[in-house]
Amino acid sequence: MKAPNNKIIIKPLRKETVIEMIDSHDKDKKTSYGKVIAIGESKLNKDDFVKVGDVVFFNKHILMPFAYEDKEYAIIDFQNVLAIVEDFDSKKI
């Protein structure tokens, strides 16, 4: 996959689906995290701050969900990346 300019394609890492993540009634949790699958060109990504394979926190209410080959993905804008998670442990999900 190739991401459009200023966009990032992510694979959500929570056990809920992308739609469940967006529609979640848990209003206290406005963020979620996902693995970066593709990155579009962007001036915001100076020095490759965000890389394919990184796990990032993002605002879950601004996702643009889509499915490709029976897998769920979402597109977010670069400016909606809140943090990069270092040493991500998927067992803690």
VMD Tcl script that draws the C-alpha trace (Angstrom):
set ca {
  {0.00 0.00 0.00}
  {1.04 3.56 -0.55}
  {-0.21 6.41 1.62}
  {-1.28 9.76 0.14}
  {0.73 12.89 0.94}
  {0.58 14.00 4.58}
  {-1.18 10.76 5.58}
  {-0.20 7.61 7.46}
  {-1.81 4.19 7.04}
  {-2.00 2.30 10.31}
  {-3.11 -1.14 11.43}
  {-4.86 -0.73 14.79}
  {-3.36 -2.96 17.47}
  {-6.32 -3.14 19.80}
  {-8.53 -6.20 19.78}
  {-11.56 -4.12 18.83}
  {-12.31 -3.35 15.19}
  {-11.61 0.07 13.74}
  {-15.33 0.91 13.73}
  {-15.70 -0.24 17.35}
  {-12.69 1.88 18.23}
  {-14.26 5.00 16.73}
  {-17.74 4.33 18.14}
  {-16.44 3.35 21.57}
  {-18.53 4.71 24.39}
  {-15.42 4.97 26.53}
  {-15.21 8.75 26.23}
  {-12.32 8.93 28.70}
  {-10.03 7.17 26.25}
  {-9.68 9.42 23.26}
  {-6.46 7.87 22.03}
  {-5.48 4.51 20.64}
  {-2.43 3.03 19.01}
  {-1.51 1.26 15.82}
  {1.37 0.04 13.73}
  {2.48 2.23 10.82}
  {2.02 0.36 7.52}
  {2.72 3.13 5.00}
  {3.74 6.79 5.08}
  {2.97 9.45 2.50}
  {5.40 12.25 1.73}
  {5.20 15.08 4.23}
  {7.26 18.05 5.34}
  {6.07 17.17 8.85}
  {8.10 13.95 8.81}
  {11.50 15.63 9.10}
  {14.41 13.24 9.58}
  {12.00 10.29 9.22}
  {10.56 10.89 12.68}
  {7.77 8.38 11.94}
  {8.83 5.15 10.21}
  {7.05 2.12 8.79}
  {6.81 -0.41 11.60}
  {6.59 2.20 14.39}
  {3.76 1.95 16.89}
  {2.09 5.32 17.36}
  {-0.54 6.85 19.64}
  {-3.21 8.86 17.83}
  {-6.61 10.44 18.41}
  {-9.04 7.63 17.64}
  {-11.92 9.95 16.76}
  {-10.27 11.24 13.57}
  {-9.65 7.91 11.83}
  {-10.66 7.22 8.24}
  {-11.22 3.44 8.36}
  {-11.03 1.09 5.39}
  {-10.61 -2.61 4.66}
  {-8.13 -4.17 2.26}
  {-7.83 -7.90 1.61}
  {-10.07 -8.66 4.63}
  {-7.88 -6.64 7.02}
  {-8.82 -3.40 8.73}
  {-6.71 -0.29 8.40}
  {-7.12 3.41 9.00}
  {-5.67 6.59 7.59}
  {-4.61 9.45 9.85}
  {-2.95 12.80 9.21}
  {0.66 13.27 10.28}
  {-0.30 15.99 12.76}
  {-2.57 13.52 14.59}
  {0.33 11.33 15.69}
  {0.61 12.09 19.39}
  {3.63 9.92 20.22}
  {5.78 7.06 19.04}
  {5.78 4.10 21.42}
  {9.28 2.78 21.99}
  {9.76 -0.85 23.07}
  {6.12 -1.72 22.36}
  {5.01 -4.96 24.01}
  {2.02 -6.46 22.19}
  {1.44 -8.90 25.06}
  {0.13 -6.01 27.15}
  {-2.81 -5.40 24.82}
}
mol new
graphics top color blue
foreach p $ca { graphics top sphere $p radius 0.5 }
foreach p [lrange $ca 0 end-1] q [lrange $ca 1 end] { graphics top cylinder $p $q radius 0.2 }
display resetview
